[in-house]
Amino acid sequence: MKKDVLLYTGGEDFAEIINDGAYYVDKTPYLKDLLTTGAIKNSLFIRPRRFGKTLNLDLIRQFCRLNYQNPGDKSYQQKLFVDNGRNFAVAGDDYKEFREKVMGEFPVISISFRAVEGNFFYQAVSQLIYKVGLLYDEFVFLTESSKQESDDIEKFKKNKSFCKDKQDEMNDPQNLSRAISILGTAIPQIASMLYKEYGRKVIVIIDEYDVPLQKAVIAKEPYYDDMLSIIRTLSGNIFKKDNEPWLYKGIVSGCLRIAHQSEFTDANNFTTFGMNDEPYTGFFGFTEEETHKLLADCGLSEKENEVKEWYDGYRFGDKHIFCPWSLISYCYAATQKDIYAPQPFWVNTSGNDLITMFTDNSMEAHNAENIDKLQKLLDGESIEISLKEFTTYPDLRNRVSFDVFMTMMLHTGYVTFAEDSEFTGKVTVRIPNQEVLACFNEKREYLYGEDNPYWYNQALKLVDLLMVNNTDDAQMLISTMLKEFLSIRNTGNELYYHGFMTGILGLASATKNFRYLEEIESGTGFSDIIIDNFDSEIACILELKRTEKLEDCYDAADDATKQIIQKDYAAKFISLRYKKVYGIGIGFAQKSCKIVSLGNLVETPANK
């Protein structure tokens, strides 16, 4: 039975969720290990988008943050984590010592690089300066302190003023240079002042560190190297060994694992926790147990199998993880709107640029083997890939290797580790669930539709070749298109090739001045396909034959031409005094074809 449960879809403010009485899956058991393990100074968490990274980082911020006006007061955290009636793990007696040492004890600097983008470098820097300006606003009280050096206060005020007054003037080279300098030193400057003010080490949190790098690659005027230089300088100045006097912990999140020698060259003791790294495999996303409880609490237990099919499937270490965004969105739709049919919530939270680029670019040189692998994924099978550790963010505008793209798809949640897969080296991956499969299928429809310039132009080119009887080039083009076509495995039927050809002709007919006709009566039979350019008085008769073996392709095409003659398919157009009527037989086998042409049937002796 449906229950009245308050659900926040996309909620990322921990305090708001708790204070409003909204549903929350308790992730506080992970705090103790994360915040007290001395061997791990800095942590990088890699997870797909919408898996709760931002909410979990805010959980850490709210739990640890010092009361700057009254450092001894922990009443805020006491109310939020202990006296809220929710029985959080961290409220238990066995966490008492941990709470005394960590809860409300640290200055916290938290910044998110979400939405840092722009078609030009200066636009992205403007976004970063805006975000750093917010930090200066948050800690402006430091400028009123007698504990701070006058030089530090003056620099703080100048930087704060610059961020506010010059944010929209980054196209000025002098302002841009000053901004880059501020970005590299702002957080260490503020952290050092906080340490001096309170005598307590600082926790630094950076959310979505890799967004500016991803956006820099696909910008109108790419600026990856310039942005990489900023991120590298910033991270080095924050997390390097020299900062140990003021740095307690560094916690960073992102979607893509990039090798330490790139972003974190100067950082020390950085530990990366990917999807297979304990002890945090259950920290992000919902486990099976958490999902079972959520559905029961919402009165949706009877929907559990359907929910598993749509939103389960991610393998993080030894755990099955559900996408939290999709699960909460589904429960909200069911409890608030009486919409019980699963929907692709997660894949609709972005433009899915990566999967679009994958379908466009993973064909590296139109490699048929890679097309087969992608088709296997679409059929629910697993495929083997070699994981690639990136030293720079791959240039998505250009063709990259299949393994590079698949590694990116793994990190970003479009595929996941298969049940029997290893986690390093050669691994096997699969599409996790119906939600992601729906996204692939949507992009596949785009790939072979008129909205995709590449496929559309191929269709136009093929019609041009056929209408001038250039069968050599037409044969090569059709074979190439067959190798690229993602549904090619269904080749056991001649009707499949018929649908393949009419699909291509249908695309071209939207703008080309011709019509194509299927199975129309002509002569003494019904021809497969006729391309009719009535304005130019040119027709092309296509007869299709399928055979099992590649070596029999030519014979099948030849048989097709004999049928054109025997059944006099050209008679109608010759009687209409068409100038040219080409008879073309096409033999198909698997992913190849052979074409045999009869030439212009108007000029054959019988028709003169």
C-alpha positions as CSV (number, residue, x, y, z in Angstrom):
1,M,0.0,0.0,0.0
2,K,1.3,3.4,-1.0
3,K,2.6,5.5,2.0
4,D,3.0,9.2,2.5
5,V,6.8,9.7,2.4
6,L,8.5,13.1,1.8
7,L,11.1,12.6,-1.0
8,Y,13.5,15.1,-2.3
9,T,14.6,14.3,-5.8
10,G,18.1,15.6,-6.3
11,G,18.4,16.9,-2.8
12,E,22.0,17.9,-2.1
13,D,21.7,19.9,1.1
14,F,22.0,17.5,4.0
15,A,20.6,19.9,6.6
16,E,17.6,20.7,4.5
17,I,16.7,17.1,4.0
18,I,16.9,16.3,7.7
19,N,15.3,19.4,9.0
20,D,12.4,19.1,6.6
21,G,11.8,15.5,7.6
22,A,12.5,14.1,4.1
23,Y,13.6,10.5,3.5
24,Y,17.3,9.9,3.9
25,V,19.4,6.7,3.5
26,D,21.9,6.8,6.4
27,K,25.5,7.0,5.1
28,T,26.9,8.2,8.5
29,P,28.6,4.8,9.2
30,Y,31.3,5.7,6.7
31,L,32.3,9.0,8.5
32,K,34.5,7.5,11.2
33,D,36.8,5.5,8.9
34,L,37.0,8.4,6.4
35,L,37.8,11.1,8.9
36,T,40.0,9.3,11.4
37,T,42.2,7.0,9.2
38,G,45.6,8.7,9.6
39,A,47.3,6.9,6.7
40,I,44.9,8.4,4.2
41,K,45.4,12.2,4.1
42,N,43.6,13.0,0.9
43,S,40.8,11.0,-0.8
44,L,39.5,11.1,-4.3
45,F,36.1,9.5,-4.9
46,I,35.3,8.4,-8.4
47,R,31.6,7.7,-9.1
48,P,29.1,8.3,-12.0
49,R,27.0,11.4,-11.9
50,R,23.9,11.5,-9.8
51,F,25.2,8.8,-7.4
52,G,25.1,11.0,-4.3
53,K,28.6,12.5,-4.4
54,T,27.5,16.1,-3.7
55,L,25.1,15.1,-0.9
56,N,27.8,12.9,0.8
57,L,30.3,15.7,0.7
58,D,27.8,18.0,2.2
59,L,27.2,15.4,4.9
60,I,30.9,15.6,5.7
61,R,30.9,19.4,5.7
62,Q,27.9,19.7,8.0
63,F,29.2,17.1,10.4
64,C,32.7,18.5,10.8
65,R,32.2,22.3,10.4
66,L,33.3,24.4,13.3
67,N,30.9,27.1,14.8
68,Y,33.1,30.0,13.8
69,Q,31.4,32.4,16.2
70,N,31.5,30.0,19.2
71,P,34.0,27.2,18.6
72,G,32.9,25.2,21.6
73,D,29.3,25.0,20.5
74,K,28.3,21.7,18.9
75,S,24.5,22.1,19.3
76,Y,24.0,22.4,15.6
77,Q,25.5,19.0,14.9
78,Q,23.9,17.5,18.0
79,K,20.5,18.4,16.7
80,L,21.2,17.4,13.1
81,F,22.9,14.1,13.7
82,V,22.1,12.9,17.2
83,D,18.8,14.3,18.4
84,N,16.8,14.0,15.2
85,G,15.0,10.8,16.1
86,R,16.3,8.9,13.1
87,N,18.8,6.6,14.9
88,F,21.7,7.4,12.6
89,A,24.7,5.1,13.1
90,V,26.9,8.1,14.1
91,A,24.5,8.9,17.0
92,G,25.2,5.5,18.7
93,D,27.3,5.1,21.8
94,D,30.1,3.4,19.9
95,Y,30.6,6.6,18.0
96,K,30.7,8.8,21.1
97,E,34.5,9.2,21.2
98,F,34.5,9.9,17.4
99,R,31.9,12.6,17.8
100,E,33.9,14.3,20.6
101,K,37.0,14.4,18.4
102,V,35.6,15.2,15.0
103,M,32.0,16.5,15.1
104,G,32.0,20.3,14.9
105,E,35.7,20.5,15.4
106,F,37.2,21.6,12.1
107,P,37.1,24.7,9.8
108,V,35.8,23.4,6.4
109,I,36.4,24.9,3.0
110,S,34.0,23.5,0.4
111,I,33.8,24.3,-3.3
112,S,32.1,22.7,-6.3
113,F,33.4,23.0,-9.8
114,R,30.0,22.1,-11.2
115,A,28.9,24.5,-14.1
116,V,32.5,25.7,-14.7
117,E,32.4,25.8,-18.4
118,G,32.5,28.1,-21.4
119,N,33.2,28.1,-25.1
120,F,36.4,30.1,-24.3
121,F,39.0,29.9,-21.6
122,Y,38.2,33.2,-20.1
123,Q,34.5,32.3,-19.7
124,A,35.4,29.2,-17.6
125,V,37.9,31.3,-15.5
126,S,35.1,33.7,-14.9
127,Q,33.0,30.9,-13.4
128,L,35.9,29.8,-11.2
129,I,36.5,33.3,-9.9
130,Y,32.8,33.6,-9.1
131,K,33.0,30.4,-7.0
132,V,36.2,31.5,-5.2
133,G,34.5,34.9,-4.6
134,L,31.8,33.1,-2.6
135,L,34.5,31.6,-0.4
136,Y,35.9,35.0,0.3
137,D,32.4,36.1,1.2
138,E,31.9,33.2,3.6
139,F,35.1,33.9,5.5
140,V,35.1,37.6,5.4
141,F,34.9,37.7,9.2
142,L,38.6,36.8,9.2
143,T,39.5,40.4,8.1
144,E,38.1,41.7,11.5
145,S,40.4,39.5,13.6
146,S,43.3,40.8,15.6
147,K,45.0,37.4,15.2
148,Q,45.6,37.9,11.5
149,E,48.6,39.6,10.0
150,S,47.8,43.0,8.3
151,D,49.4,41.8,5.0
152,D,47.1,38.7,5.0
153,I,44.0,40.9,5.6
154,E,45.0,43.3,2.9
155,K,45.5,40.5,0.4
156,F,42.2,38.9,1.4
157,K,40.3,42.1,0.8
158,K,42.0,42.8,-2.5
159,N,41.3,39.3,-3.8
160,K,37.7,39.5,-2.6
161,S,37.2,42.8,-4.3
162,F,38.7,41.5,-7.5
163,C,36.5,38.5,-7.6
164,K,33.4,40.7,-7.2
165,D,34.4,43.6,-9.5
166,K,36.3,41.8,-12.3
167,Q,34.4,38.6,-12.6
168,D,32.8,39.6,-15.9
169,E,36.0,41.1,-17.3
170,M,38.1,38.0,-17.8
171,N,38.5,38.7,-21.6
172,D,41.0,41.4,-20.5
173,P,44.4,39.6,-20.6
174,Q,45.6,41.5,-17.5
175,N,42.5,40.5,-15.5
176,L,42.8,36.9,-16.7
177,S,46.4,36.7,-15.6
178,R,45.5,38.0,-12.1
179,A,42.5,35.7,-11.9
180,I,44.7,32.6,-12.6
181,S,47.1,33.7,-9.9
182,I,44.2,34.1,-7.4
183,L,42.7,30.7,-8.3
184,G,46.0,28.9,-7.4
185,T,46.4,30.5,-4.0
186,A,42.9,31.5,-2.7
187,I,42.1,28.3,-0.8
188,P,45.5,27.9,0.8
189,Q,45.4,31.6,1.8
190,I,42.0,31.2,3.5
191,A,42.9,27.8,5.0
192,S,46.1,29.3,6.5
193,M,44.2,32.2,8.1
194,L,41.6,29.8,9.5
195,Y,44.3,27.7,11.1
196,K,45.9,30.8,12.6
197,E,42.5,32.0,13.8
198,Y,41.4,28.8,15.6
199,G,44.5,26.7,16.0
200,R,42.7,23.8,14.3
201,K,43.5,22.0,11.0
202,V,41.3,22.5,8.0
203,I,39.2,20.1,5.9
204,V,39.2,21.0,2.2
205,I,36.4,19.6,0.0
206,I,36.3,19.9,-3.8
207,D,33.3,18.5,-5.6
208,E,33.3,17.6,-9.4
209,Y,36.9,18.4,-9.8
210,D,37.0,17.1,-13.4
211,V,34.0,19.1,-14.9
212,P,36.2,22.0,-16.0
213,L,38.6,19.6,-17.7
214,Q,35.8,17.8,-19.5
215,K,34.2,21.0,-20.7
216,A,37.5,22.4,-21.8
217,V,38.0,19.5,-24.3
218,I,34.6,20.0,-26.0
219,A,34.5,23.8,-26.0
220,K,34.2,25.8,-29.2
221,E,37.9,26.8,-28.7
222,P,39.3,24.0,-26.6
223,Y,41.5,25.0,-23.7
224,Y,42.4,21.8,-21.9
225,D,46.0,22.6,-21.2
226,D,45.3,26.0,-19.8
227,M,42.6,24.6,-17.5
228,L,44.8,21.6,-16.5
229,S,47.4,24.1,-15.4
230,I,44.9,25.8,-13.1
231,I,43.6,22.6,-11.6
232,R,47.2,21.2,-11.1
233,T,48.4,24.4,-9.4
234,L,45.3,24.6,-7.2
235,S,45.5,21.0,-6.1
236,G,49.2,21.1,-5.6
237,N,49.0,24.2,-3.4
238,I,46.2,22.7,-1.3
239,F,47.2,19.0,-0.9
240,K,51.0,19.1,-1.0
241,K,53.1,18.0,2.0
242,D,54.1,21.5,2.9
243,N,50.5,22.2,3.9
244,E,50.4,19.6,6.7
245,P,50.5,22.3,9.4
246,W,47.0,23.4,8.4
247,L,45.5,20.6,6.3
248,Y,43.6,17.8,8.2
249,K,41.9,16.1,5.3
250,G,41.4,16.7,1.6
251,I,38.3,15.1,0.0
252,V,37.7,15.4,-3.7
253,S,35.0,13.9,-6.0
254,G,34.7,13.4,-9.7
255,C,33.4,11.1,-12.4
256,L,36.6,10.2,-14.2
257,R,39.7,8.7,-12.9
258,I,42.7,10.6,-14.3
259,A,46.3,9.4,-13.4
260,H,47.9,11.3,-10.5
261,Q,50.8,12.4,-12.6
262,S,48.3,14.8,-14.3
263,E,46.1,16.8,-11.9
264,F,47.8,15.8,-8.7
265,T,51.4,15.9,-9.6
266,D,52.4,17.9,-6.5
267,A,49.9,16.4,-4.1
268,N,51.0,13.7,-1.6
269,N,49.2,10.8,0.1
270,F,46.3,10.9,-2.4
271,T,44.2,7.8,-2.4
272,T,41.7,7.1,-5.1
273,F,38.6,5.2,-4.3
274,G,36.9,3.9,-7.5
275,M,33.9,1.7,-7.8
276,N,35.7,-1.4,-6.7
277,D,37.7,0.1,-3.8
278,E,36.8,-0.9,-0.3
279,P,35.8,0.3,2.3
280,Y,33.6,2.8,0.4
281,T,31.8,0.7,-2.3
282,G,28.5,1.3,-0.5
283,F,29.1,4.9,0.4
284,F,27.6,6.2,-2.9
285,G,24.3,4.9,-4.3
286,F,21.8,2.5,-2.6
287,T,22.7,-1.0,-1.7
288,E,20.1,-3.8,-2.2
289,E,19.2,-3.7,1.5
290,E,18.8,0.1,1.4
291,T,16.6,-0.2,-1.7
292,H,14.5,-2.9,-0.2
293,K,13.8,-0.7,2.8
294,L,13.1,2.4,0.8
295,L,10.5,0.6,-1.3
296,A,8.9,-0.9,1.8
297,D,8.8,2.5,3.5
298,C,7.1,3.9,0.4
299,G,4.6,1.0,0.2
300,L,6.1,-0.2,-3.1
301,S,7.5,-3.6,-2.2
302,E,5.5,-5.3,-5.0
303,K,7.4,-3.2,-7.5
304,E,10.9,-4.4,-6.4
305,N,11.5,-6.8,-9.3
306,E,10.6,-4.1,-11.9
307,V,12.7,-1.6,-10.0
308,K,15.7,-4.0,-10.0
309,E,15.4,-4.5,-13.8
310,W,15.4,-0.8,-14.5
311,Y,17.7,0.8,-11.9
312,D,19.9,-2.0,-10.4
313,G,22.8,-3.6,-12.1
314,Y,25.8,-1.5,-11.0
315,R,28.6,-3.6,-9.5
316,F,30.7,-1.6,-7.0
317,G,33.1,-4.1,-5.5
318,D,31.1,-7.0,-4.0
319,K,27.9,-4.9,-3.8
320,H,25.0,-4.4,-6.2
321,I,24.2,-0.7,-6.3
322,F,21.1,1.1,-7.4
323,C,21.2,4.6,-9.0
324,P,19.9,6.8,-6.1
325,W,18.6,9.6,-8.4
326,S,16.5,7.2,-10.4
327,L,15.2,5.3,-7.4
328,I,14.1,8.4,-5.5
329,S,12.6,9.8,-8.7
330,Y,10.7,6.6,-9.3
331,C,9.4,6.5,-5.7
332,Y,8.4,10.1,-5.9
333,A,6.5,9.6,-9.2
334,A,4.7,6.5,-7.7
335,T,3.8,8.0,-4.3
336,Q,3.0,11.6,-5.4
337,K,1.7,11.2,-9.0
338,D,0.5,7.6,-9.2
339,I,2.9,7.0,-12.1
340,Y,4.3,3.5,-11.6
341,A,5.8,2.8,-15.0
342,P,9.6,3.0,-14.8
343,Q,11.1,5.9,-16.7
344,P,14.7,6.8,-17.7
345,F,15.3,9.4,-14.9
346,W,19.1,9.2,-14.7
347,V,19.8,9.4,-18.4
348,N,17.6,12.5,-18.7
349,T,19.7,14.6,-16.2
350,S,22.1,15.6,-18.9
351,G,22.5,15.8,-22.7
352,N,24.3,12.4,-22.6
353,D,27.1,14.0,-24.6
354,L,29.4,11.1,-23.9
355,I,27.1,8.4,-25.3
356,T,26.5,10.6,-28.4
357,M,30.2,11.0,-28.9
358,F,30.6,7.2,-28.3
359,T,28.2,6.3,-31.1
360,D,29.8,8.8,-33.4
361,N,33.4,8.1,-32.6
362,S,33.9,4.6,-31.3
363,M,33.7,3.3,-34.8
364,E,37.4,4.1,-35.2
365,A,38.0,3.6,-38.9
366,H,34.6,2.0,-39.0
367,N,36.0,-1.0,-37.2
368,A,33.5,-3.9,-37.7
369,E,34.8,-5.7,-34.6
370,N,33.9,-2.7,-32.4
371,I,30.5,-2.6,-34.0
372,D,30.0,-6.2,-33.1
373,K,31.0,-5.5,-29.5
374,L,28.6,-2.6,-29.2
375,Q,25.8,-4.8,-30.7
376,K,26.6,-7.5,-28.0
377,L,26.1,-4.9,-25.3
378,L,22.8,-3.9,-26.8
379,D,21.8,-7.6,-26.8
380,G,22.5,-7.8,-23.1
381,E,25.8,-9.6,-23.4
382,S,29.1,-8.7,-21.8
383,I,32.2,-7.7,-23.7
384,E,35.9,-7.7,-22.9
385,I,37.9,-4.5,-22.8
386,S,41.3,-3.3,-21.5
387,L,41.0,-0.6,-18.9
388,K,42.9,2.6,-19.7
389,E,44.3,4.9,-17.0
390,F,44.2,8.5,-18.4
391,T,47.1,10.8,-18.0
392,T,45.1,13.5,-19.7
393,Y,41.4,13.9,-20.4
394,P,40.8,12.1,-23.7
395,D,40.1,14.5,-26.6
396,L,36.5,13.6,-27.2
397,R,36.3,15.6,-30.4
398,N,38.6,13.1,-32.2
399,R,38.4,9.4,-32.7
400,V,39.8,7.5,-29.7
401,S,40.3,3.8,-29.2
402,F,37.3,1.6,-28.3
403,D,39.0,0.7,-25.0
404,V,39.5,4.3,-24.0
405,F,35.8,5.1,-24.7
406,M,34.6,2.1,-22.9
407,T,36.7,2.9,-19.9
408,M,35.1,6.3,-19.8
409,M,31.7,4.7,-20.2
410,L,32.5,2.6,-17.2
411,H,33.5,5.5,-15.0
412,T,30.5,7.5,-16.0
413,G,27.9,4.8,-15.4
414,Y,26.9,3.7,-18.9
415,V,28.4,0.3,-18.5
416,T,29.4,-1.6,-15.3
417,F,31.6,-4.6,-14.4
418,A,30.1,-8.0,-15.2
419,E,29.6,-10.4,-12.4
420,D,32.6,-12.5,-13.1
421,S,34.9,-9.7,-14.1
422,E,38.2,-8.7,-12.6
423,F,38.6,-5.0,-11.7
424,T,42.0,-4.3,-13.4
425,G,43.6,-5.0,-16.7
426,K,41.4,-7.1,-19.0
427,V,37.8,-6.8,-17.7
428,T,34.3,-7.6,-18.9
429,V,31.6,-5.0,-18.9
430,R,27.9,-4.8,-19.6
431,I,25.0,-2.3,-19.8
432,P,23.7,-2.2,-16.2
433,N,19.9,-2.0,-16.6
434,Q,16.9,-1.1,-18.8
435,E,17.3,2.6,-18.1
436,V,20.7,2.9,-19.6
437,L,19.7,0.5,-22.4
438,A,16.9,2.9,-23.3
439,C,19.4,5.6,-23.6
440,F,21.6,3.6,-26.0
441,N,18.6,2.7,-28.1
442,E,17.6,6.4,-28.3
443,K,21.0,7.4,-29.5
444,R,21.1,4.5,-31.9
445,E,17.9,5.8,-33.5
446,Y,19.6,9.2,-33.7
447,L,22.7,7.7,-35.3
448,Y,20.7,6.3,-38.2
449,G,18.3,9.2,-38.6
450,E,18.3,12.4,-40.7
451,D,19.3,14.4,-37.6
452,N,22.8,12.8,-37.8
453,P,24.6,14.5,-40.7
454,Y,27.0,11.6,-41.2
455,W,24.4,8.9,-41.7
456,Y,22.1,11.2,-43.6
457,N,24.9,12.3,-46.0
458,Q,25.8,8.6,-46.6
459,A,22.2,8.0,-47.7
460,L,22.2,10.9,-50.1
461,K,25.5,9.8,-51.6
462,L,24.2,6.3,-52.2
463,V,21.2,7.5,-54.1
464,D,23.4,9.7,-56.3
465,L,25.6,6.7,-57.1
466,L,22.7,4.4,-57.9
467,M,21.0,6.9,-60.1
468,V,24.2,7.2,-62.3
469,N,24.8,3.4,-62.3
470,N,28.1,3.8,-60.4
471,T,27.8,0.3,-59.0
472,D,31.5,-0.1,-57.9
473,D,31.3,2.8,-55.5
474,A,27.7,2.0,-54.5
475,Q,28.8,-1.6,-53.6
476,M,31.6,-0.3,-51.4
477,L,29.3,2.3,-49.7
478,I,26.6,-0.2,-48.9
479,S,29.1,-2.7,-47.5
480,T,30.5,0.1,-45.3
481,M,27.1,1.1,-44.1
482,L,26.2,-2.6,-43.3
483,K,29.3,-2.9,-41.1
484,E,28.3,0.3,-39.2
485,F,24.7,-0.6,-38.8
486,L,24.1,-1.7,-35.2
487,S,21.3,-4.1,-35.8
488,I,23.2,-6.1,-38.4
489,R,23.2,-9.3,-36.5
490,N,19.6,-9.9,-37.6
491,T,20.6,-11.0,-41.0
492,G,18.8,-14.3,-41.3
493,N,16.1,-12.9,-43.5
494,E,16.0,-11.2,-46.9
495,L,13.4,-8.8,-45.5
496,Y,16.0,-7.5,-43.2
497,Y,18.1,-6.2,-46.1
498,H,15.0,-4.9,-47.8
499,G,14.2,-2.9,-44.6
500,F,17.8,-1.7,-44.5
501,M,17.7,-0.4,-48.0
502,T,14.3,1.3,-47.7
503,G,15.4,2.9,-44.5
504,I,18.3,4.5,-46.2
505,L,16.2,5.6,-49.2
506,G,13.6,7.0,-46.9
507,L,16.1,9.3,-45.3
508,A,17.3,10.5,-48.7
509,S,13.9,11.0,-50.1
510,A,13.2,13.8,-47.6
511,T,15.3,16.2,-49.7
512,K,16.2,14.4,-52.9
513,N,13.9,14.8,-55.9
514,F,12.8,11.2,-56.2
515,R,10.4,8.7,-54.8
516,Y,11.0,5.1,-53.9
517,L,8.5,2.4,-54.4
518,E,8.3,-1.1,-52.8
519,E,6.9,-4.3,-54.2
520,I,4.9,-2.5,-56.9
521,E,3.5,-4.5,-59.9
522,S,5.7,-4.1,-63.0
523,G,5.9,-6.3,-66.0
524,T,4.9,-9.8,-64.9
525,G,5.9,-9.5,-61.3
526,F,6.6,-7.3,-58.3
527,S,10.0,-5.6,-58.1
528,D,11.6,-5.2,-54.7
529,I,12.5,-1.5,-54.9
530,I,12.2,1.2,-57.5
531,I,13.9,4.6,-57.3
532,D,11.9,6.9,-59.6
533,N,13.2,10.4,-60.5
534,F,10.2,11.3,-62.7
535,D,11.5,14.9,-63.4
536,S,14.7,13.6,-64.9
537,E,12.9,10.5,-66.4
538,I,15.4,8.2,-64.7
539,A,14.5,5.0,-62.8
540,C,16.6,2.5,-61.0
541,I,15.2,-1.0,-60.4
542,L,16.7,-2.8,-57.4
543,E,16.3,-6.5,-57.0
544,L,17.7,-8.0,-53.7
545,K,18.9,-11.5,-52.9
546,R,20.3,-12.9,-49.8
547,T,22.7,-15.8,-49.5
548,E,24.5,-17.6,-46.6
549,K,28.1,-17.5,-47.9
550,L,30.1,-14.5,-48.8
551,E,31.6,-16.3,-51.8
552,D,28.0,-16.7,-53.2
553,C,27.2,-13.0,-53.1
554,Y,28.1,-12.4,-56.8
555,D,25.9,-15.3,-58.0
556,A,23.0,-14.0,-55.9
557,A,23.3,-10.5,-57.5
558,D,23.5,-12.1,-60.9
559,D,20.3,-14.1,-60.2
560,A,18.6,-10.9,-59.2
561,T,19.4,-9.3,-62.6
562,K,18.1,-12.3,-64.4
563,Q,14.8,-11.9,-62.5
564,I,14.6,-8.3,-63.6
565,I,14.9,-9.4,-67.3
566,Q,12.6,-12.5,-66.9
567,K,9.8,-10.5,-65.3
568,D,10.3,-7.4,-67.4
569,Y,10.3,-5.0,-64.5
570,A,11.5,-2.2,-66.8
571,A,8.5,-2.4,-69.1
572,K,6.4,0.3,-67.3
573,F,9.1,2.9,-67.4
574,I,10.2,2.2,-71.0
575,S,6.6,2.6,-72.1
576,L,6.6,6.0,-70.4
577,R,9.6,6.9,-72.5
578,Y,12.0,7.3,-69.6
579,K,15.5,8.2,-70.8
580,K,17.3,5.8,-68.5
581,V,16.1,2.7,-66.6
582,Y,18.9,0.9,-64.7
583,G,18.5,-2.7,-63.7
584,I,20.6,-3.5,-60.6
585,G,20.9,-6.8,-58.7
586,I,22.3,-6.8,-55.2
587,G,23.4,-9.9,-53.5
588,F,23.8,-9.7,-49.6
589,A,25.6,-12.0,-47.3
590,Q,26.2,-11.1,-43.7
591,K,27.8,-7.7,-43.7
592,S,28.8,-7.5,-47.4
593,C,27.2,-7.1,-50.7
594,K,27.9,-7.5,-54.4
595,I,26.2,-5.5,-57.2
596,V,25.7,-6.5,-60.8
597,S,24.2,-4.0,-63.2
598,L,22.4,-4.6,-66.5
599,G,23.2,-1.0,-67.5
600,N,20.5,1.2,-69.1
601,L,17.7,-1.1,-70.1
602,V,16.3,1.5,-72.5
603,E,19.3,0.9,-74.7
604,T,19.1,-2.9,-74.8
605,P,18.5,-4.3,-78.3
606,A,15.0,-5.5,-77.4
607,N,13.9,-2.0,-76.3
608,K,15.3,0.1,-79.1
